[in-house]
Amino acid sequence: MVGENLEILRKRIQNACRRCNRRPEDILLVGVTKTFGPETVRQAISVGLLDVGENYVQELIDKRKLVTDETVRWHFIGHLQSNKVKYLAGFIHLIHAVDNDSVAEEIQKRGEKAGRTIDVLVEVHTTDEATKYGVKPGETVELVKRISRFDHLRVQGLMTMGPFSDDPNDSRPSFQQVAELKKSIIREGIEKVTMEHLSMGMSHDFEVGIEEGATIIRIGTAIFGERTREDRAL
């Protein structure tokens, strides 16, 4: 099932790229395996999906112990608390959701201790939904400037989530706003800040994300199907 779903998904990515004159190879697909077991991750790896995203620190750690393939690039895409950074610092490929100074400071501290520079995205809150996290759009540039001074943390772009909606186009204003923020940050010429990535789009709205400039899409249901147990932190 995972292999078939991936084939369908990649065709949809190709079609979305064709509509906006982009290259499919410029889109990084992160498979979100929240609540799915390690066997599902292994199945995804076997059909060429090497970027795996998790929402909960403990679940990520537990799966990584059981999925030992060194080619996997682990992404943390959930809300990150400062006291959990230490568990990720030694291996995480990309943290998608830095939204405040204290988390950034802890990433810097733990990155220094681990002897590595940790790549991060700054999460921007672009809807009026209280259940979502992120820095306010008007405060994003200043946050990026402040955390850019760290030498063991590297800002590589922005992340956002569109609103909960059955209509994918409802996400378009959120994605457009973050794409404009990316341009503003590039114009600032902040040292060590690359703005290489926009992480925008999930199973229901990734095509809109691609059309608006996403370089990373975070896909769960469209690859792995509906979740079969309660969505919870392990």
PyRosetta script that sets phi, psi and omega in degrees:
from pyrosetta import init, pose_from_sequence

init()
pose = pose_from_sequence("MVGENLEILRKRIQNACRRCNRRPEDILLVGVTKTFGPETVRQAISVGLLDVGENYVQELIDKRKLVTDETVRWHFIGHLQSNKVKYLAGFIHLIHAVDNDSVAEEIQKRGEKAGRTIDVLVEVHTTDEATKYGVKPGETVELVKRISRFDHLRVQGLMTMGPFSDDPNDSRPSFQQVAELKKSIIREGIEKVTMEHLSMGMSHDFEVGIEEGATIIRIGTAIFGERTREDRAL")
pose.set_psi(1, -43.3)
pose.set_omega(1, -178.0)
pose.set_phi(2, -62.2)
pose.set_psi(2, -44.1)
pose.set_omega(2, 179.6)
pose.set_phi(3, -62.2)
pose.set_psi(3, -43.2)
pose.set_omega(3, 178.8)
pose.set_phi(4, -65.0)
pose.set_psi(4, -43.2)
pose.set_omega(4, 179.6)
pose.set_phi(5, -63.6)
pose.set_psi(5, -38.8)
pose.set_omega(5, 178.6)
pose.set_phi(6, -64.5)
pose.set_psi(6, -39.2)
pose.set_omega(6, 179.3)
pose.set_phi(7, -63.3)
pose.set_psi(7, -44.1)
pose.set_omega(7, 177.5)
pose.set_phi(8, -63.2)
pose.set_psi(8, -43.4)
pose.set_omega(8, -178.6)
pose.set_phi(9, -62.8)
pose.set_psi(9, -42.8)
pose.set_omega(9, -178.7)
pose.set_phi(10, -65.5)
pose.set_psi(10, -33.9)
pose.set_omega(10, 175.3)
pose.set_phi(11, -66.4)
pose.set_psi(11, -38.7)
pose.set_omega(11, 177.1)
pose.set_phi(12, -65.6)
pose.set_psi(12, -38.3)
pose.set_omega(12, 176.5)
pose.set_phi(13, -62.7)
pose.set_psi(13, -44.4)
pose.set_omega(13, 178.7)
pose.set_phi(14, -59.9)
pose.set_psi(14, -43.5)
pose.set_omega(14, -179.7)
pose.set_phi(15, -65.4)
pose.set_psi(15, -41.1)
pose.set_omega(15, 178.7)
pose.set_phi(16, -64.0)
pose.set_psi(16, -41.0)
pose.set_omega(16, 178.7)
pose.set_phi(17, -65.3)
pose.set_psi(17, -38.3)
pose.set_omega(17, 179.6)
pose.set_phi(18, -62.3)
pose.set_psi(18, -37.9)
pose.set_omega(18, -178.6)
pose.set_phi(19, -65.4)
pose.set_psi(19, -30.4)
pose.set_omega(19, -175.9)
pose.set_phi(20, -115.4)
pose.set_psi(20, 16.5)
pose.set_omega(20, 174.8)
pose.set_phi(21, 58.6)
pose.set_psi(21, 48.1)
pose.set_omega(21, 176.1)
pose.set_phi(22, -120.3)
pose.set_psi(22, 168.4)
pose.set_omega(22, -179.0)
pose.set_phi(23, -100.5)
pose.set_psi(23, 128.9)
pose.set_omega(23, 178.8)
pose.set_phi(24, -56.4)
pose.set_psi(24, -31.6)
pose.set_omega(24, -178.4)
pose.set_phi(25, -69.9)
pose.set_psi(25, -10.4)
pose.set_omega(25, 176.9)
pose.set_phi(26, -88.5)
pose.set_psi(26, -0.4)
pose.set_omega(26, 180.0)
pose.set_phi(27, -105.0)
pose.set_psi(27, 119.6)
pose.set_omega(27, 177.3)
pose.set_phi(28, -91.1)
pose.set_psi(28, 121.5)
pose.set_omega(28, -180.0)
pose.set_phi(29, -95.2)
pose.set_psi(29, 118.2)
pose.set_omega(29, 175.9)
pose.set_phi(30, -106.0)
pose.set_psi(30, 119.2)
pose.set_omega(30, 178.2)
pose.set_phi(31, -84.1)
pose.set_psi(31, 121.8)
pose.set_omega(31, -176.5)
pose.set_phi(32, -94.9)
pose.set_psi(32, 112.0)
pose.set_omega(32, -172.7)
pose.set_phi(33, -105.4)
pose.set_psi(33, 23.1)
pose.set_omega(33, 177.8)
pose.set_phi(34, -50.6)
pose.set_psi(34, 125.5)
pose.set_omega(34, 178.7)
pose.set_phi(35, 75.2)
pose.set_psi(35, -6.9)
pose.set_omega(35, 174.5)
pose.set_phi(36, -91.1)
pose.set_psi(36, 148.1)
pose.set_omega(36, -174.9)
pose.set_phi(37, -79.3)
pose.set_psi(37, 174.0)
pose.set_omega(37, -177.3)
pose.set_phi(38, -61.9)
pose.set_psi(38, -28.9)
pose.set_omega(38, 179.7)
pose.set_phi(39, -64.7)
pose.set_psi(39, -34.6)
pose.set_omega(39, 176.8)
pose.set_phi(40, -66.2)
pose.set_psi(40, -39.4)
pose.set_omega(40, 177.1)
pose.set_phi(41, -62.7)
pose.set_psi(41, -44.4)
pose.set_omega(41, 179.2)
pose.set_phi(42, -61.9)
pose.set_psi(42, -38.6)
pose.set_omega(42, 178.5)
pose.set_phi(43, -62.7)
pose.set_psi(43, -42.3)
pose.set_omega(43, 178.9)
pose.set_phi(44, -63.5)
pose.set_psi(44, -42.4)
pose.set_omega(44, 178.7)
pose.set_phi(45, -60.3)
pose.set_psi(45, -40.3)
pose.set_omega(45, -176.5)
pose.set_phi(46, -64.7)
pose.set_psi(46, -21.3)
pose.set_omega(46, 178.6)
pose.set_phi(47, -109.0)
pose.set_psi(47, 19.2)
pose.set_omega(47, 167.7)
pose.set_phi(48, 96.3)
pose.set_psi(48, 9.4)
pose.set_omega(48, 177.3)
pose.set_phi(49, -93.6)
pose.set_psi(49, 108.1)
pose.set_omega(49, -172.5)
pose.set_phi(50, -108.6)
pose.set_psi(50, -9.2)
pose.set_omega(50, 177.0)
pose.set_phi(51, -102.7)
pose.set_psi(51, 116.8)
pose.set_omega(51, -173.6)
pose.set_phi(52, -120.9)
pose.set_psi(52, 129.6)
pose.set_omega(52, -178.3)
pose.set_phi(53, -111.8)
pose.set_psi(53, 140.9)
pose.set_omega(53, 177.1)
pose.set_phi(54, -129.9)
pose.set_psi(54, 149.3)
pose.set_omega(54, -179.4)
pose.set_phi(55, -94.8)
pose.set_psi(55, -23.6)
pose.set_omega(55, -174.9)
pose.set_phi(56, -122.2)
pose.set_psi(56, 134.4)
pose.set_omega(56, -174.7)
pose.set_phi(57, -60.8)
pose.set_psi(57, -47.9)
pose.set_omega(57, -176.5)
pose.set_phi(58, -63.8)
pose.set_psi(58, -39.2)
pose.set_omega(58, 178.9)
pose.set_phi(59, -65.0)
pose.set_psi(59, -39.8)
pose.set_omega(59, 177.7)
pose.set_phi(60, -62.3)
pose.set_psi(60, -47.3)
pose.set_omega(60, -178.5)
pose.set_phi(61, -61.6)
pose.set_psi(61, -44.6)
pose.set_omega(61, -179.6)
pose.set_phi(62, -61.6)
pose.set_psi(62, -42.5)
pose.set_omega(62, -179.2)
pose.set_phi(63, -69.2)
pose.set_psi(63, -38.9)
pose.set_omega(63, -178.1)
pose.set_phi(64, -63.3)
pose.set_psi(64, -31.5)
pose.set_omega(64, 177.7)
pose.set_phi(65, -66.1)
pose.set_psi(65, -30.0)
pose.set_omega(65, -175.5)
pose.set_phi(66, -98.4)
pose.set_psi(66, -20.8)
pose.set_omega(66, 177.3)
pose.set_phi(67, -108.4)
pose.set_psi(67, 98.2)
pose.set_omega(67, -168.8)
pose.set_phi(68, -98.7)
pose.set_psi(68, 6.4)
pose.set_omega(68, 179.0)
pose.set_phi(69, -63.0)
pose.set_psi(69, 118.9)
pose.set_omega(69, -175.2)
pose.set_phi(70, -73.4)
pose.set_psi(70, -10.1)
pose.set_omega(70, 179.4)
pose.set_phi(71, -81.4)
pose.set_psi(71, -11.7)
pose.set_omega(71, -179.0)
pose.set_phi(72, -70.4)
pose.set_psi(72, 135.4)
pose.set_omega(72, 173.7)
pose.set_phi(73, -108.0)
pose.set_psi(73, 114.2)
pose.set_omega(73, -175.6)
pose.set_phi(74, -89.0)
pose.set_psi(74, 131.1)
pose.set_omega(74, 177.8)
pose.set_phi(75, -115.0)
pose.set_psi(75, 137.1)
pose.set_omega(75, 172.2)
pose.set_phi(76, -104.5)
pose.set_psi(76, 119.1)
pose.set_omega(76, -172.4)
pose.set_phi(77, -115.3)
pose.set_psi(77, -2.6)
pose.set_omega(77, -178.3)
pose.set_phi(78, -91.3)
pose.set_psi(78, -176.6)
pose.set_omega(78, 176.5)
pose.set_phi(79, -71.5)
pose.set_psi(79, 125.0)
pose.set_omega(79, -173.6)
pose.set_phi(80, -106.1)
pose.set_psi(80, 125.0)
pose.set_omega(80, 174.7)
pose.set_phi(81, -91.6)
pose.set_psi(81, 147.5)
pose.set_omega(81, -175.9)
pose.set_phi(82, -56.1)
pose.set_psi(82, -38.0)
pose.set_omega(82, -175.4)
pose.set_phi(83, -74.8)
pose.set_psi(83, -4.2)
pose.set_omega(83, 178.6)
pose.set_phi(84, -102.7)
pose.set_psi(84, -9.1)
pose.set_omega(84, -176.3)
pose.set_phi(85, -59.6)
pose.set_psi(85, -37.0)
pose.set_omega(85, -175.7)
pose.set_phi(86, -59.2)
pose.set_psi(86, -26.5)
pose.set_omega(86, -178.4)
pose.set_phi(87, -78.5)
pose.set_psi(87, -17.2)
pose.set_omega(87, -176.2)
pose.set_phi(88, -105.6)
pose.set_psi(88, -22.2)
pose.set_omega(88, -165.5)
pose.set_phi(89, -58.7)
pose.set_psi(89, -30.3)
pose.set_omega(89, -174.4)
pose.set_phi(90, -78.2)
pose.set_psi(90, -15.5)
pose.set_omega(90, -172.2)
pose.set_phi(91, -142.6)
pose.set_psi(91, -17.4)
pose.set_omega(91, -169.8)
pose.set_phi(92, -60.3)
pose.set_psi(92, 137.9)
pose.set_omega(92, -179.5)
pose.set_phi(93, -80.5)
pose.set_psi(93, -43.8)
pose.set_omega(93, -178.1)
pose.set_phi(94, -156.0)
pose.set_psi(94, 131.4)
pose.set_omega(94, 172.8)
pose.set_phi(95, -100.3)
pose.set_psi(95, 121.8)
pose.set_omega(95, -171.4)
pose.set_phi(96, -90.3)
pose.set_psi(96, -8.6)
pose.set_omega(96, -162.9)
pose.set_phi(97, -137.2)
pose.set_psi(97, 49.7)
pose.set_omega(97, 173.1)
pose.set_phi(98, -79.9)
pose.set_psi(98, 125.8)
pose.set_omega(98, -176.6)
pose.set_phi(99, -136.6)
pose.set_psi(99, 11.1)
pose.set_omega(99, 177.5)
pose.set_phi(100, -158.4)
pose.set_psi(100, 165.5)
pose.set_omega(100, -175.6)
pose.set_phi(101, -67.6)
pose.set_psi(101, -37.6)
pose.set_omega(101, -174.3)
pose.set_phi(102, -66.3)
pose.set_psi(102, -39.9)
pose.set_omega(102, 176.8)
pose.set_phi(103, -66.1)
pose.set_psi(103, -42.2)
pose.set_omega(103, 178.5)
pose.set_phi(104, -61.3)
pose.set_psi(104, -42.1)
pose.set_omega(104, 178.9)
pose.set_phi(105, -62.2)
pose.set_psi(105, -39.1)
pose.set_omega(105, 179.6)
pose.set_phi(106, -70.0)
pose.set_psi(106, -37.7)
pose.set_omega(106, 175.9)
pose.set_phi(107, -62.2)
pose.set_psi(107, -42.3)
pose.set_omega(107, 176.3)
pose.set_phi(108, -59.3)
pose.set_psi(108, -47.0)
pose.set_omega(108, -178.7)
pose.set_phi(109, -62.2)
pose.set_psi(109, -46.8)
pose.set_omega(109, -176.7)
pose.set_phi(110, -74.6)
pose.set_psi(110, -32.1)
pose.set_omega(110, 175.5)
pose.set_phi(111, -64.4)
pose.set_psi(111, -42.2)
pose.set_omega(111, 178.2)
pose.set_phi(112, -62.2)
pose.set_psi(112, -42.9)
pose.set_omega(112, -179.3)
pose.set_phi(113, -65.3)
pose.set_psi(113, -35.7)
pose.set_omega(113, -179.1)
pose.set_phi(114, -82.6)
pose.set_psi(114, -9.5)
pose.set_omega(114, 179.9)
pose.set_phi(115, 71.7)
pose.set_psi(115, 34.9)
pose.set_omega(115, 179.9)
pose.set_phi(116, -147.3)
pose.set_psi(116, 157.5)
pose.set_omega(116, 175.0)
pose.set_phi(117, -96.2)
pose.set_psi(117, 127.5)
pose.set_omega(117, -174.4)
pose.set_phi(118, -99.9)
pose.set_psi(118, 125.3)
pose.set_omega(118, 179.8)
pose.set_phi(119, -82.0)
pose.set_psi(119, 136.9)
pose.set_omega(119, -177.4)
pose.set_phi(120, -138.4)
pose.set_psi(120, 159.2)
pose.set_omega(120, 167.3)
pose.set_phi(121, -115.8)
pose.set_psi(121, 148.4)
pose.set_omega(121, 175.5)
pose.set_phi(122, -93.8)
pose.set_psi(122, 125.9)
pose.set_omega(122, -179.4)
pose.set_phi(123, -85.3)
pose.set_psi(123, 131.6)
pose.set_omega(123, -179.6)
pose.set_phi(124, -112.4)
pose.set_psi(124, 130.7)
pose.set_omega(124, 179.6)
pose.set_phi(125, -89.4)
pose.set_psi(125, 106.6)
pose.set_omega(125, -172.1)
pose.set_phi(126, -112.1)
pose.set_psi(126, 9.1)
pose.set_omega(126, 176.9)
pose.set_phi(127, -123.3)
pose.set_psi(127, 177.0)
pose.set_omega(127, 177.7)
pose.set_phi(128, -98.9)
pose.set_psi(128, 19.0)
pose.set_omega(128, -177.5)
pose.set_phi(129, -87.1)
pose.set_psi(129, 122.1)
pose.set_omega(129, -176.0)
pose.set_phi(130, -70.0)
pose.set_psi(130, -17.6)
pose.set_omega(130, -177.9)
pose.set_phi(131, -78.9)
pose.set_psi(131, -10.8)
pose.set_omega(131, -179.4)
pose.set_phi(132, -97.7)
pose.set_psi(132, 153.9)
pose.set_omega(132, 180.0)
pose.set_phi(133, -105.1)
pose.set_psi(133, 175.5)
pose.set_omega(133, 175.3)
pose.set_phi(134, 131.9)
pose.set_psi(134, 158.5)
pose.set_omega(134, 175.9)
pose.set_phi(135, -79.4)
pose.set_psi(135, 147.7)
pose.set_omega(135, 178.2)
pose.set_phi(136, -65.5)
pose.set_psi(136, 144.9)
pose.set_omega(136, -178.7)
pose.set_phi(137, -52.5)
pose.set_psi(137, -41.3)
pose.set_omega(137, -177.9)
pose.set_phi(138, -69.9)
pose.set_psi(138, -13.0)
pose.set_omega(138, -179.3)
pose.set_phi(139, -107.6)
pose.set_psi(139, 0.6)
pose.set_omega(139, -172.5)
pose.set_phi(140, -67.7)
pose.set_psi(140, -47.5)
pose.set_omega(140, -176.1)
pose.set_phi(141, -60.3)
pose.set_psi(141, -43.2)
pose.set_omega(141, -179.1)
pose.set_phi(142, -66.7)
pose.set_psi(142, -37.2)
pose.set_omega(142, 176.6)
pose.set_phi(143, -63.8)
pose.set_psi(143, -44.3)
pose.set_omega(143, 178.2)
pose.set_phi(144, -59.7)
pose.set_psi(144, -42.4)
pose.set_omega(144, 178.4)
pose.set_phi(145, -60.9)
pose.set_psi(145, -43.9)
pose.set_omega(145, -177.3)
pose.set_phi(146, -65.0)
pose.set_psi(146, -44.3)
pose.set_omega(146, -174.1)
pose.set_phi(147, -84.1)
pose.set_psi(147, -9.3)
pose.set_omega(147, 178.4)
pose.set_phi(148, -68.1)
pose.set_psi(148, -16.8)
pose.set_omega(148, -178.4)
pose.set_phi(149, -74.2)
pose.set_psi(149, -16.5)
pose.set_omega(149, -179.6)
pose.set_phi(150, -71.9)
pose.set_psi(150, 141.7)
pose.set_omega(150, -178.3)
pose.set_phi(151, -99.8)
pose.set_psi(151, -2.9)
pose.set_omega(151, 176.0)
pose.set_phi(152, -117.8)
pose.set_psi(152, 19.2)
pose.set_omega(152, 174.9)
pose.set_phi(153, -138.3)
pose.set_psi(153, 135.4)
pose.set_omega(153, -177.7)
pose.set_phi(154, -130.7)
pose.set_psi(154, 117.8)
pose.set_omega(154, 178.9)
pose.set_phi(155, -78.8)
pose.set_psi(155, 120.9)
pose.set_omega(155, -177.8)
pose.set_phi(156, -112.0)
pose.set_psi(156, 2.4)
pose.set_omega(156, 179.1)
pose.set_phi(157, 155.8)
pose.set_psi(157, -159.3)
pose.set_omega(157, -175.6)
pose.set_phi(158, -127.4)
pose.set_psi(158, 158.8)
pose.set_omega(158, 175.7)
pose.set_phi(159, -135.9)
pose.set_psi(159, 147.3)
pose.set_omega(159, 171.9)
pose.set_phi(160, -152.4)
pose.set_psi(160, 165.7)
pose.set_omega(160, 174.0)
pose.set_phi(161, -122.0)
pose.set_psi(161, 136.0)
pose.set_omega(161, 174.6)
pose.set_phi(162, -74.7)
pose.set_psi(162, 176.0)
pose.set_omega(162, -179.2)
pose.set_phi(163, -72.9)
pose.set_psi(163, 157.4)
pose.set_omega(163, 171.9)
pose.set_phi(164, -69.5)
pose.set_psi(164, 116.2)
pose.set_omega(164, -176.0)
pose.set_phi(165, -163.4)
pose.set_psi(165, 150.4)
pose.set_omega(165, 175.2)
pose.set_phi(166, -79.3)
pose.set_psi(166, -14.7)
pose.set_omega(166, -178.3)
pose.set_phi(167, -100.7)
pose.set_psi(167, 110.8)
pose.set_omega(167, -179.1)
pose.set_phi(168, -55.7)
pose.set_psi(168, -31.5)
pose.set_omega(168, -177.7)
pose.set_phi(169, -67.5)
pose.set_psi(169, -15.7)
pose.set_omega(169, 175.5)
pose.set_phi(170, -65.9)
pose.set_psi(170, -19.5)
pose.set_omega(170, 178.1)
pose.set_phi(171, -81.8)
pose.set_psi(171, -14.6)
pose.set_omega(171, -172.7)
pose.set_phi(172, -58.2)
pose.set_psi(172, -46.4)
pose.set_omega(172, 179.4)
pose.set_phi(173, -59.2)
pose.set_psi(173, -39.2)
pose.set_omega(173, 178.2)
pose.set_phi(174, -62.5)
pose.set_psi(174, -45.1)
pose.set_omega(174, -177.9)
pose.set_phi(175, -68.3)
pose.set_psi(175, -39.0)
pose.set_omega(175, 177.9)
pose.set_phi(176, -64.2)
pose.set_psi(176, -38.6)
pose.set_omega(176, -179.7)
pose.set_phi(177, -64.0)
pose.set_psi(177, -42.0)
pose.set_omega(177, -179.7)
pose.set_phi(178, -71.6)
pose.set_psi(178, -35.1)
pose.set_omega(178, 176.0)
pose.set_phi(179, -62.7)
pose.set_psi(179, -37.6)
pose.set_omega(179, 176.5)
pose.set_phi(180, -69.2)
pose.set_psi(180, -37.3)
pose.set_omega(180, 176.2)
pose.set_phi(181, -61.9)
pose.set_psi(181, -39.3)
pose.set_omega(181, 177.0)
pose.set_phi(182, -57.8)
pose.set_psi(182, -46.2)
pose.set_omega(182, 179.5)
pose.set_phi(183, -62.1)
pose.set_psi(183, -40.4)
pose.set_omega(183, 179.4)
pose.set_phi(184, -63.0)
pose.set_psi(184, -41.2)
pose.set_omega(184, -179.4)
pose.set_phi(185, -68.6)
pose.set_psi(185, -39.2)
pose.set_omega(185, 176.8)
pose.set_phi(186, -60.3)
pose.set_psi(186, -41.6)
pose.set_omega(186, 179.9)
pose.set_phi(187, -63.9)
pose.set_psi(187, -28.1)
pose.set_omega(187, 178.6)
pose.set_phi(188, -68.5)
pose.set_psi(188, -23.7)
pose.set_omega(188, 178.8)
pose.set_phi(189, 61.7)
pose.set_psi(189, 44.7)
pose.set_omega(189, -177.0)
pose.set_phi(190, -74.0)
pose.set_psi(190, 126.5)
pose.set_omega(190, -177.6)
pose.set_phi(191, -60.0)
pose.set_psi(191, 135.9)
pose.set_omega(191, 176.9)
pose.set_phi(192, 73.7)
pose.set_psi(192, 0.7)
pose.set_omega(192, 178.8)
pose.set_phi(193, -101.4)
pose.set_psi(193, 117.4)
pose.set_omega(193, -172.1)
pose.set_phi(194, -93.5)
pose.set_psi(194, -29.3)
pose.set_omega(194, -174.0)
pose.set_phi(195, 52.1)
pose.set_psi(195, 40.2)
pose.set_omega(195, -179.4)
pose.set_phi(196, -72.0)
pose.set_psi(196, -31.5)
pose.set_omega(196, -169.7)
pose.set_phi(197, -123.7)
pose.set_psi(197, 146.0)
pose.set_omega(197, 163.7)
pose.set_phi(198, -123.0)
pose.set_psi(198, 114.0)
pose.set_omega(198, 178.4)
pose.set_phi(199, -94.8)
pose.set_psi(199, 101.6)
pose.set_omega(199, -173.3)
pose.set_phi(200, -147.0)
pose.set_psi(200, 126.0)
pose.set_omega(200, 174.2)
pose.set_phi(201, 113.1)
pose.set_psi(201, 131.9)
pose.set_omega(201, 176.6)
pose.set_phi(202, -124.3)
pose.set_psi(202, -164.1)
pose.set_omega(202, -171.8)
pose.set_phi(203, -56.2)
pose.set_psi(203, -35.5)
pose.set_omega(203, -173.8)
pose.set_phi(204, -88.3)
pose.set_psi(204, -17.1)
pose.set_omega(204, -173.5)
pose.set_phi(205, -139.9)
pose.set_psi(205, 17.2)
pose.set_omega(205, -175.2)
pose.set_phi(206, -65.5)
pose.set_psi(206, -30.6)
pose.set_omega(206, -179.8)
pose.set_phi(207, -66.2)
pose.set_psi(207, -38.2)
pose.set_omega(207, 173.9)
pose.set_phi(208, -65.0)
pose.set_psi(208, -40.1)
pose.set_omega(208, 176.7)
pose.set_phi(209, -57.3)
pose.set_psi(209, -45.7)
pose.set_omega(209, 178.9)
pose.set_phi(210, -62.0)
pose.set_psi(210, -43.9)
pose.set_omega(210, -179.6)
pose.set_phi(211, -61.5)
pose.set_psi(211, -27.0)
pose.set_omega(211, -178.0)
pose.set_phi(212, -100.1)
pose.set_psi(212, 8.3)
pose.set_omega(212, 171.7)
pose.set_phi(213, 110.4)
pose.set_psi(213, 7.7)
pose.set_omega(213, 178.8)
pose.set_phi(214, -58.9)
pose.set_psi(214, 138.8)
pose.set_omega(214, 170.9)
pose.set_phi(215, -108.4)
pose.set_psi(215, -15.0)
pose.set_omega(215, 176.5)
pose.set_phi(216, -130.5)
pose.set_psi(216, 132.9)
pose.set_omega(216, 171.7)
pose.set_phi(217, -121.9)
pose.set_psi(217, 144.5)
pose.set_omega(217, -173.8)
pose.set_phi(218, -113.8)
pose.set_psi(218, 106.3)
pose.set_omega(218, -168.9)
pose.set_phi(219, -119.5)
pose.set_psi(219, 125.2)
pose.set_omega(219, 175.8)
pose.set_phi(220, -114.3)
pose.set_psi(220, -74.8)
pose.set_omega(220, -173.1)
pose.set_phi(221, -56.9)
pose.set_psi(221, -41.2)
pose.set_omega(221, -177.0)
pose.set_phi(222, -65.7)
pose.set_psi(222, -17.6)
pose.set_omega(222, 176.4)
pose.set_phi(223, -101.2)
pose.set_psi(223, -48.5)
pose.set_omega(223, -168.4)
pose.set_phi(224, -102.4)
pose.set_psi(224, -8.2)
pose.set_omega(224, -178.3)
pose.set_phi(225, 87.7)
pose.set_psi(225, -179.5)
pose.set_omega(225, 179.4)
pose.set_phi(226, -67.4)
pose.set_psi(226, 144.8)
pose.set_omega(226, 180.0)
pose.set_phi(227, -71.8)
pose.set_psi(227, 143.4)
pose.set_omega(227, -171.8)
pose.set_phi(228, -105.1)
pose.set_psi(228, -2.5)
pose.set_omega(228, 174.8)
pose.set_phi(229, -139.9)
pose.set_psi(229, 168.8)
pose.set_omega(229, -174.7)
pose.set_phi(230, -56.4)
pose.set_psi(230, 133.8)
pose.set_omega(230, 177.6)
pose.set_phi(231, -76.4)
pose.set_psi(231, 109.1)
pose.set_omega(231, -175.8)
pose.set_phi(232, -152.3)
pose.set_psi(232, 160.8)
pose.set_omega(232, 174.1)
pose.set_phi(233, -75.8)
pose.set_psi(233, 135.6)
pose.set_omega(233, 178.7)
pose.set_phi(234, -88.0)
pose.dump_pdb("model.pdb")
